[in-house]
Amino acid sequence: MSLRFSLMGPVRAWRDEEEIELGPRQQRSVLAALLLNNGVRLSNDQLIGMVWDDPTPSAVMALRTYVYKIRKALPELDLKTRDGGYTARAEIVDGCDGEPLEGLRSAYFDAQRVRLGDHRLKAREDCLEREFDVLQLQAHISAFPLRERPRALLMRALYLEGRQGEALDHFHRARALLREELGLEPGPELRRVHAQILSGDLTPPHRPEQLPPDLIDFTGRAEEIAQALRTLPGTVGITGMRGSGRTVLATRIGHLVKGRFPDGQIFVRGGDVAGELLRAVGVEHPVGDKATLWREKARGKRFLVVVDDVRDAASVRDLATPGSAMILTSVRRLHELPGVSWVQIAGLTEQEAREFFRRTIGPARADAEPEHVEVLLEHLSRLPAPIRVAGGKLGSRPHWTIEMFLLQMQREGKSADALPSDCTAMLAPMIAADQDLTDPERHLLRCFARQDTEVIDCHEAARMSGSEPGEIERVLESLAGVHLIEPLVLGRYRLPRFVRFYFAYFALSTPAPVG
C-alpha cells in the first residue's frame, strides 16, 4: 500500500489512488511542517513556532491533539515521538499547479511558499527541457520573462527544428530585455547556446529509457516494494537465490518510480558497469577513470540506474551520485558496499504463490485441485521462475491434471537419464547456481539430497561429507550466502525443497561417499 503527499496547492494525501481526509487547517499545518522537514526531528517548540505566529499556552495541547489525529488517519506515516519531538518520513510528489501550501498561514509557511515556488519553477523547467516543446516554452517565458534558462531551452528547441534565424533573433530580444529591465548582459547559459548555434555544435539531448517491460502478471512483494520506495533515491539492493525474481522485482520498482528520475533510466547487466553507464548517456569510447567520468556526467542529473546480477562490489562501488538512484540485484549480499539498503527475497508467500499460479494456468484448473496445487508449489519452494515454467507446461497440455504433472516430476526425479527440456527449463535457476559452486559445496548438497534431509546440522554434515568441522562450517556459510540453504540457529540450516529436488536428481549419477 503506497502513501504519498503533495504540498503544491492544498496539503493533500493519497493511499494508493484514494485521497485521504486530513482534517481542519491547523491539523494540516502540523502535517505540512513535518513533511517540509521530512526525516528531521522537530521539537514541540519548533513545531508550534512554525504553525502559530503568536501561540497561546493551549498550543501544546492542541499540537498533541493534532498529532494524535494525524497518526490515526495516517498510521503508515510512522510518526515517531522521541525526546519531546516528532519525526516523519514520507514520499512527497509535486502534483498540483496551485499555490504551494494553499490556505496555511504563518510566517514560516509564507517563507516556505517562496522556496516551494522556486522549486516548482525549476521542476517545470526540468520538464520543459525533457519535452523541448516550443509552444510550452513560449508560454512559460511569457509568464516568467526574466528567467534565462527557459529562454536558452527555447533557442535550442527552435534550432533543432531548423529555425536557426528565429533562435538567434530570440537571443537578441532576450538580451535587449535583460539590459532594459535589469541592466545586465545575458548569463553564461544563454551566451553558450548562442555560440553553439553560431558554430553548429548543438545536438538533441540524449535520454536513455532502458528499463525492461514490466510484467502484467507480477504478483506480491508488497512489503519489499514498500521498503524500496522508502529508500529511493538512495541505493537499494535486492538479494535472493536464483529463480526468486530479483530482476523482475527491480524492474517493477523501476517502473513505479521512473517518473521521479526525469533524465532517464539505465539498465545494466553486470560486466563493465561504469562503461555501460557512460555509453547509455552518449559516451561511446570512454577512456581513463570511467567511474569518475560517470560521476561528472551524472552531476546535477536524476537518473534511475538498475544494475542486474552484480558479481563484485568493486564494479558498482563508486557510481552512486546525488539526486540519482541505484537498484542493485545480486545473489550474494555485498556487505562491503556502503549505504545500501538490502531487501532479501525468497519464495512467494502461500497466498501470493497460489494467486500467481492461478494466473498462469487459469483459475478454473487451479481451483479444481487445491491440494495438488499446494504440493506443487511447495515442491518448487514457491519460487516465481519455476512456477511460471510449470504453469506454462500445464497451459500447453490442457488435458493434464496437476496430479499428472506431479507424477511426471516424480518419475523424472528418479531417473538418471538426461533431463527432458521442460524439466531443464524449470530447473534453470538451479543449473545456473550449480555452475558457480565449488566442488565441496556441490558434494555437500548432494550428500544431503541423498538423505532427503530438510534440516542440516554442522556435525552431521562433517560426518557425511568426510570434512573437518571447521571446513564444513565455512562451506555451509558460503551456501547460505547464495541462499541455497537457510540459516536457522547457530550450526543448523534448512535445505529448501526445490534445492533438494535438483541435487537429488544429480546425486543419482554420482557415487555415494564411503564411510
C-alpha positions as CSV (number, residue, x, y, z in Angstrom):
1,M,0.0,0.0,0.0
2,S,1.5,3.3,-1.1
3,L,1.1,6.6,0.8
4,R,2.1,9.9,-0.9
5,F,1.7,13.6,-0.2
6,S,1.5,16.9,-2.2
7,L,2.4,20.3,-0.8
8,M,1.7,22.1,-4.2
9,G,-1.8,23.6,-3.7
10,P,-3.7,22.4,-0.6
11,V,-1.8,19.9,1.5
12,R,-3.2,16.5,0.2
13,A,-2.5,12.8,0.8
14,W,-3.4,9.6,-1.1
15,R,-3.4,6.0,-0.1
16,D,-2.8,4.3,-3.4
17,E,-5.3,6.2,-5.6
18,E,-7.7,7.1,-2.8
19,E,-7.4,10.6,-1.3
20,I,-7.4,10.9,2.5
21,E,-9.3,13.5,4.5
22,L,-6.6,15.4,6.5
23,G,-8.9,17.4,8.9
24,P,-9.0,21.2,9.7
25,R,-6.5,23.8,8.7
26,Q,-4.3,23.7,11.8
27,Q,-4.1,19.9,11.7
28,R,-3.0,20.2,8.1
29,S,-0.5,22.9,9.1
30,V,1.1,20.5,11.6
31,L,1.3,17.8,9.0
32,A,2.8,20.2,6.5
33,A,5.5,21.3,8.9
34,L,6.5,17.7,9.5
35,L,6.5,17.0,5.7
36,L,8.6,20.1,4.9
37,N,11.2,18.8,7.3
38,N,11.0,15.2,6.0
39,G,13.0,12.9,8.3
40,V,14.2,15.7,10.6
41,R,13.2,15.6,14.3
42,L,11.2,18.7,15.3
43,S,10.7,19.7,19.0
44,N,7.3,20.8,20.3
45,D,8.6,24.4,20.4
46,Q,9.8,24.2,16.8
47,L,6.5,22.9,15.5
48,I,4.5,25.4,17.5
49,G,6.6,28.2,16.1
50,M,6.1,27.0,12.6
51,V,2.3,26.6,12.9
52,W,1.4,29.6,15.1
53,D,2.9,33.1,14.8
54,D,1.5,34.1,18.2
55,P,0.9,30.9,20.1
56,T,-1.2,30.7,23.3
57,P,-0.5,28.3,26.2
58,S,-3.1,26.0,24.8
59,A,-0.9,25.4,21.7
60,V,0.9,22.5,23.3
61,M,-2.3,20.6,24.0
62,A,-3.6,21.5,20.5
63,L,-0.4,20.1,19.0
64,R,-0.7,16.8,20.8
65,T,-4.3,16.5,19.7
66,Y,-3.4,17.1,16.1
67,V,-0.5,14.7,16.2
68,Y,-2.8,12.0,17.6
69,K,-5.4,12.6,14.8
70,I,-2.7,12.5,12.2
71,R,-1.4,9.2,13.5
72,K,-5.0,7.8,13.5
73,A,-5.6,9.0,9.9
74,L,-2.1,8.0,8.6
75,P,-0.8,5.1,10.5
76,E,1.7,4.2,7.7
77,L,3.4,7.6,8.1
78,D,5.1,6.1,11.2
79,L,5.1,9.4,13.0
80,K,7.7,8.9,15.8
81,T,8.0,10.6,19.1
82,R,11.5,11.0,20.5
83,D,12.9,13.3,23.2
84,G,9.9,15.5,23.2
85,G,9.8,15.9,19.4
86,Y,8.4,14.3,16.3
87,T,9.8,12.8,13.1
88,A,8.0,11.8,9.9
89,R,9.3,10.2,6.7
90,A,7.2,10.3,3.6
91,E,7.1,10.3,-0.2
92,I,6.2,13.8,-1.4
93,V,5.1,14.4,-5.0
94,D,4.7,17.6,-7.0
95,G,1.3,17.0,-8.4
96,C,-0.6,20.3,-8.4
97,D,-0.4,23.7,-10.2
98,G,-2.0,25.7,-7.3
99,E,-0.3,28.0,-4.8
100,P,2.1,25.9,-2.6
101,L,0.7,25.3,0.9
102,E,-2.6,26.8,-0.1
103,G,-4.6,28.0,2.9
104,L,-1.9,27.7,5.5
105,R,-1.0,31.0,7.2
106,S,2.1,31.8,9.3
107,A,5.4,33.5,8.7
108,Y,7.1,30.1,8.4
109,F,4.7,28.9,5.7
110,D,4.9,32.3,3.8
111,A,8.7,31.7,3.6
112,Q,8.3,28.1,2.6
113,R,5.8,29.2,-0.1
114,V,8.6,31.2,-1.8
115,R,11.0,28.3,-1.6
116,L,8.5,25.8,-2.9
117,G,7.5,28.2,-5.7
118,D,11.2,28.4,-6.8
119,H,11.4,24.6,-6.6
120,R,8.3,24.2,-8.7
121,L,9.6,26.6,-11.3
122,K,12.8,24.6,-11.6
123,A,10.8,21.3,-11.8
124,R,8.6,22.8,-14.5
125,E,11.7,23.9,-16.4
126,D,13.3,20.4,-16.0
127,C,10.1,19.0,-17.6
128,L,10.3,21.5,-20.4
129,E,13.9,20.5,-21.0
130,R,12.8,16.9,-21.5
131,E,9.9,17.7,-23.8
132,F,11.5,20.5,-25.8
133,D,8.1,21.8,-26.9
134,V,8.3,25.2,-28.5
135,L,4.8,26.3,-27.7
136,Q,5.0,25.3,-24.0
137,L,8.4,27.1,-23.7
138,Q,7.0,30.3,-25.2
139,A,4.0,30.2,-22.8
140,H,6.4,29.7,-19.8
141,I,8.6,32.6,-21.0
142,S,5.6,34.8,-21.3
143,A,4.8,34.1,-17.6
144,F,8.4,34.5,-16.4
145,P,10.1,36.7,-18.9
146,L,13.3,37.3,-16.9
147,R,14.2,33.7,-16.3
148,E,17.2,32.8,-18.6
149,R,17.1,29.1,-18.5
150,P,13.8,28.6,-20.4
151,R,15.0,31.2,-23.0
152,A,18.1,29.1,-23.6
153,L,15.9,26.0,-23.9
154,L,13.7,27.8,-26.4
155,M,16.7,28.7,-28.5
156,R,17.8,25.1,-28.5
157,A,14.3,23.8,-29.5
158,L,14.0,26.4,-32.3
159,Y,17.4,25.5,-33.7
160,L,16.7,21.7,-33.5
161,E,13.5,22.3,-35.5
162,G,15.6,24.0,-38.2
163,R,14.6,27.5,-37.2
164,Q,18.1,28.9,-36.7
165,G,17.2,32.5,-37.6
166,E,14.4,32.6,-35.0
167,A,16.7,31.1,-32.4
168,L,19.3,33.9,-33.0
169,D,16.6,36.5,-33.1
170,H,15.3,35.3,-29.7
171,F,18.7,35.7,-28.2
172,H,18.9,39.4,-29.3
173,R,15.4,40.1,-28.0
174,A,16.3,38.4,-24.7
175,R,19.5,40.5,-24.5
176,A,17.6,43.7,-25.1
177,L,15.0,42.9,-22.4
178,L,17.7,42.0,-19.8
179,R,19.5,45.2,-20.5
180,E,16.4,47.3,-20.2
181,E,14.9,45.7,-17.1
182,L,17.9,44.7,-15.1
183,G,20.9,46.5,-16.7
184,L,22.6,43.1,-17.3
185,E,24.1,41.1,-20.1
186,P,22.8,37.6,-20.8
187,G,24.2,35.0,-18.5
188,P,26.6,32.1,-19.4
189,E,23.9,29.6,-20.4
190,L,22.3,32.0,-22.9
191,R,25.7,33.0,-24.3
192,R,26.8,29.4,-24.6
193,V,23.7,28.3,-26.5
194,H,24.2,31.4,-28.8
195,A,27.8,30.4,-29.5
196,Q,26.8,26.7,-30.1
197,I,24.1,27.8,-32.7
198,L,26.6,30.0,-34.5
199,S,29.1,27.1,-34.6
200,G,26.5,24.4,-35.4
201,D,27.5,22.4,-32.3
202,L,24.1,21.9,-30.8
203,T,22.8,18.3,-30.7
204,P,19.5,16.8,-29.3
205,P,19.5,15.8,-25.6
206,H,20.1,12.1,-25.0
207,R,17.6,10.5,-22.6
208,P,18.1,6.7,-22.1
209,E,14.9,4.6,-21.4
210,Q,16.3,1.1,-20.9
211,L,14.0,-0.5,-18.3
212,P,12.8,-3.9,-19.4
213,P,9.0,-4.2,-19.8
214,D,7.0,-4.6,-16.6
215,L,5.3,-8.0,-16.3
216,I,1.5,-7.8,-16.3
217,D,1.2,-10.9,-14.1
218,F,3.6,-9.6,-11.4
219,T,2.3,-10.8,-8.0
220,G,3.1,-10.0,-4.4
221,R,6.2,-8.5,-2.9
222,A,4.2,-5.5,-1.4
223,E,6.4,-5.3,1.7
224,E,9.7,-5.4,-0.3
225,I,8.4,-2.8,-2.7
226,A,7.4,-0.5,0.2
227,Q,10.9,-0.8,1.7
228,A,12.5,0.1,-1.6
229,L,10.2,3.1,-2.1
230,R,11.2,4.4,1.3
231,T,14.9,4.1,0.5
232,L,14.9,5.7,-3.0
233,P,16.6,7.8,-4.2
234,G,19.2,6.0,-2.1
235,T,20.7,2.7,-3.2
236,V,18.5,-0.4,-2.9
237,G,20.0,-3.9,-3.1
238,I,17.8,-6.9,-3.9
239,T,19.3,-10.3,-3.0
240,G,18.0,-13.8,-3.1
241,M,18.5,-17.2,-4.7
242,R,18.2,-17.6,-8.4
243,G,14.6,-18.0,-9.5
244,S,13.3,-15.8,-6.8
245,G,12.5,-12.9,-9.2
246,R,15.2,-10.3,-8.3
247,T,15.3,-8.8,-11.8
248,V,11.5,-8.8,-12.1
249,L,11.2,-7.0,-8.7
250,A,13.9,-4.5,-9.6
251,T,12.0,-3.8,-12.9
252,R,8.7,-3.4,-11.2
253,I,10.2,-0.9,-8.7
254,G,11.9,0.9,-11.5
255,H,8.6,1.4,-13.4
256,L,6.9,2.6,-10.2
257,V,9.4,5.4,-9.6
258,K,10.7,6.3,-13.1
259,G,8.7,9.5,-13.2
260,R,10.9,10.8,-10.3
261,F,14.0,10.5,-12.5
262,P,13.5,12.7,-15.5
263,D,16.9,12.3,-17.0
264,G,16.3,8.7,-17.9
265,Q,16.5,5.1,-16.8
266,I,19.6,2.9,-17.4
267,F,19.6,-0.9,-17.2
268,V,23.0,-2.7,-17.0
269,R,23.5,-6.4,-16.6
270,G,26.9,-7.0,-14.8
271,G,30.2,-6.6,-16.6
272,D,31.7,-3.2,-17.2
273,V,29.1,-1.2,-15.3
274,A,30.7,2.2,-15.5
275,G,31.4,1.8,-19.2
276,E,27.8,0.8,-19.9
277,L,26.5,3.8,-17.9
278,L,28.7,6.1,-20.0
279,R,27.6,4.5,-23.2
280,A,24.0,5.0,-22.1
281,V,24.5,8.8,-21.9
282,G,26.3,9.0,-25.2
283,V,30.0,8.5,-24.3
284,E,30.8,5.7,-26.8
285,H,34.5,5.2,-26.2
286,P,35.2,6.2,-22.6
287,V,38.9,6.3,-21.5
288,G,40.6,6.9,-18.2
289,D,38.8,6.5,-14.9
290,K,35.3,5.6,-16.0
291,A,33.7,5.9,-12.6
292,T,35.0,9.5,-12.2
293,L,33.8,10.3,-15.7
294,W,30.3,8.9,-15.0
295,R,30.0,11.0,-11.8
296,E,30.9,14.1,-13.8
297,K,28.3,13.2,-16.5
298,A,25.6,12.5,-13.8
299,R,26.3,15.6,-11.7
300,G,23.1,17.6,-11.4
301,K,21.1,14.9,-13.1
302,R,18.4,12.5,-11.9
303,F,19.0,9.0,-13.3
304,L,17.5,5.7,-12.3
305,V,20.2,3.1,-12.6
306,V,19.4,-0.6,-12.4
307,V,22.4,-2.9,-12.2
308,D,21.3,-6.5,-12.6
309,D,23.3,-9.5,-11.3
310,V,26.2,-7.7,-9.7
311,R,29.0,-10.1,-9.2
312,D,31.5,-8.0,-7.2
313,A,31.3,-4.8,-5.2
314,A,34.1,-3.1,-7.0
315,S,32.1,-2.8,-10.2
316,V,29.5,-0.5,-8.6
317,R,31.2,0.9,-5.5
318,D,31.9,4.5,-6.8
319,L,29.0,5.0,-9.1
320,A,26.3,6.5,-6.8
321,T,25.6,10.2,-7.4
322,P,23.4,12.7,-5.5
323,G,19.9,13.0,-6.9
324,S,20.1,9.7,-8.9
325,A,19.1,6.3,-7.6
326,M,20.5,2.8,-7.9
327,I,18.8,-0.5,-7.7
328,L,21.2,-3.5,-7.5
329,T,20.4,-7.1,-7.8
330,S,22.9,-9.8,-6.6
331,V,22.7,-13.4,-5.5
332,R,25.1,-12.6,-2.6
333,R,24.5,-9.7,-0.3
334,L,27.5,-7.4,-0.8
335,H,28.2,-6.4,2.8
336,E,31.3,-4.3,1.8
337,L,29.2,-1.8,-0.2
338,P,28.4,1.3,2.0
339,G,25.0,3.0,2.0
340,V,22.9,0.1,0.5
341,S,19.5,-0.8,1.9
342,W,19.2,-4.5,1.2
343,V,15.9,-6.3,0.5
344,Q,16.1,-10.1,0.7
345,I,13.6,-12.2,-1.2
346,A,12.9,-15.9,-1.4
347,G,9.8,-17.8,-2.4
348,L,6.4,-16.0,-2.5
349,T,4.0,-16.3,0.4
350,E,1.5,-19.1,0.2
351,Q,-1.3,-16.8,-0.9
352,E,0.9,-15.0,-3.4
353,A,2.2,-18.2,-4.9
354,R,-1.4,-19.6,-5.3
355,E,-2.5,-16.3,-7.0
356,F,0.5,-16.3,-9.3
357,F,-0.1,-20.0,-10.3
358,R,-3.8,-19.3,-10.9
359,R,-2.8,-16.5,-13.3
360,T,-0.5,-18.8,-15.2
361,I,-2.9,-21.7,-15.8
362,G,-6.3,-20.1,-15.2
363,P,-8.5,-20.1,-12.0
364,A,-10.7,-23.0,-13.0
365,R,-7.9,-25.6,-13.3
366,A,-6.1,-24.4,-10.2
367,D,-9.2,-24.3,-8.1
368,A,-10.2,-27.8,-9.2
369,E,-7.2,-29.3,-7.4
370,P,-6.3,-27.1,-4.5
371,E,-4.4,-29.8,-2.6
372,H,-2.2,-30.8,-5.6
373,V,-1.6,-27.1,-6.2
374,E,-0.2,-26.8,-2.6
375,V,2.0,-29.8,-3.1
376,L,3.4,-28.5,-6.4
377,L,4.1,-25.0,-5.0
378,E,5.9,-26.4,-2.0
379,H,7.9,-28.7,-4.3
380,L,9.0,-25.6,-6.2
381,S,9.7,-23.7,-2.9
382,R,7.1,-21.1,-4.2
383,L,9.8,-19.6,-6.4
384,P,8.3,-17.4,-9.2
385,A,10.6,-18.6,-12.1
386,P,9.9,-22.4,-11.8
387,I,6.2,-21.7,-11.0
388,R,6.0,-19.8,-14.3
389,V,7.6,-22.7,-16.2
390,A,5.3,-25.3,-14.6
391,G,2.3,-23.2,-15.4
392,G,3.4,-22.8,-19.0
393,K,3.8,-26.5,-19.4
394,L,0.4,-27.2,-17.9
395,G,-1.0,-24.5,-20.1
396,S,0.3,-26.3,-23.2
397,R,-1.3,-29.6,-22.0
398,P,-5.0,-28.6,-21.4
399,H,-6.0,-32.3,-20.7
400,W,-3.4,-32.8,-18.0
401,T,-4.4,-32.5,-14.3
402,I,-1.9,-31.1,-11.8
403,E,-1.7,-34.5,-10.2
404,M,-0.5,-35.9,-13.6
405,F,2.2,-33.2,-13.7
406,L,3.3,-34.1,-10.1
407,L,3.6,-37.8,-11.1
408,Q,5.7,-36.9,-14.1
409,M,8.0,-34.8,-11.9
410,Q,8.4,-37.8,-9.5
411,R,9.4,-40.1,-12.4
412,E,11.9,-37.6,-13.8
413,G,13.4,-37.1,-10.3
414,K,14.0,-40.9,-10.0
415,S,15.7,-41.2,-13.5
416,A,19.4,-40.9,-14.0
417,D,18.8,-40.2,-17.8
418,A,19.2,-36.8,-19.3
419,L,16.6,-34.3,-18.2
420,P,13.8,-33.5,-20.6
421,S,13.7,-29.9,-22.0
422,D,10.7,-28.9,-19.9
423,C,12.3,-30.1,-16.7
424,T,15.6,-28.3,-17.7
425,A,13.7,-25.1,-18.1
426,M,12.0,-25.4,-14.7
427,L,15.4,-26.2,-13.1
428,A,17.3,-23.4,-14.9
429,P,17.8,-21.3,-11.8
430,M,19.4,-24.3,-10.0
431,I,21.5,-25.2,-13.0
432,A,22.9,-21.7,-13.1
433,A,23.5,-21.7,-9.3
434,D,25.3,-25.1,-9.6
435,Q,27.8,-23.7,-12.1
436,D,29.0,-21.2,-9.5
437,L,29.5,-23.8,-6.7
438,T,32.8,-25.2,-5.6
439,D,33.3,-29.0,-5.5
440,P,33.0,-29.2,-1.7
441,E,29.7,-27.1,-1.8
442,R,28.3,-29.3,-4.6
443,H,29.4,-32.5,-2.8
444,L,27.7,-31.5,0.5
445,L,24.4,-30.6,-1.2
446,R,24.3,-34.0,-3.0
447,C,25.1,-35.8,0.3
448,F,22.1,-34.3,2.0
449,A,19.9,-34.6,-1.1
450,R,20.5,-38.4,-1.0
451,Q,19.1,-38.5,2.5
452,D,16.2,-36.2,1.6
453,T,17.1,-34.1,4.7
454,E,15.4,-30.8,5.3
455,V,17.4,-29.6,8.4
456,I,21.2,-29.6,8.1
457,D,23.4,-30.0,11.3
458,C,27.1,-29.0,11.2
459,H,28.3,-32.2,12.9
460,E,26.1,-34.5,10.6
461,A,27.4,-32.5,7.6
462,A,31.0,-33.1,8.6
463,R,30.4,-36.9,9.2
464,M,28.6,-37.4,5.9
465,S,31.0,-35.4,3.7
466,G,34.2,-36.6,5.4
467,S,35.3,-33.0,6.0
468,E,36.7,-31.3,9.1
469,P,34.1,-29.4,11.3
470,G,35.9,-26.0,10.7
471,E,35.9,-26.5,7.0
472,I,32.3,-27.7,6.8
473,E,31.1,-24.5,8.7
474,R,32.8,-22.4,6.0
475,V,31.1,-24.4,3.3
476,L,27.7,-24.1,5.0
477,E,28.1,-20.3,5.4
478,S,29.1,-20.0,1.8
479,L,26.0,-21.9,0.7
480,A,23.8,-19.7,3.0
481,G,25.4,-16.7,1.3
482,V,23.9,-17.7,-2.1
483,H,20.6,-18.7,-0.4
484,L,20.8,-22.4,-1.3
485,I,20.4,-23.2,2.4
486,E,18.6,-21.0,5.0
487,P,20.3,-20.3,8.4
488,L,18.1,-21.3,11.4
489,V,20.1,-21.2,14.6
490,L,23.9,-21.4,15.0
491,G,25.1,-24.6,13.4
492,R,21.7,-25.5,11.8
493,Y,20.3,-24.8,8.3
494,R,17.3,-25.6,6.2
495,L,17.6,-27.1,2.8
496,P,14.7,-25.8,0.6
497,R,12.6,-28.4,-1.2
498,F,13.4,-27.1,-4.7
499,V,17.2,-27.3,-4.0
500,R,16.7,-30.9,-2.6
501,F,14.8,-31.9,-5.8
502,Y,17.6,-30.7,-8.1
503,F,20.6,-32.1,-6.2
504,A,18.7,-35.4,-5.5
505,Y,18.4,-35.9,-9.3
506,F,22.1,-35.4,-9.9
507,A,23.0,-37.4,-6.8
508,L,21.6,-40.5,-8.7
509,S,24.5,-40.5,-11.2
510,T,27.2,-39.7,-8.5
511,P,28.7,-42.4,-6.3
512,A,27.8,-42.2,-2.7
513,P,30.7,-41.2,-0.3
514,V,32.4,-44.0,1.5
515,G,32.4,-44.2,5.3
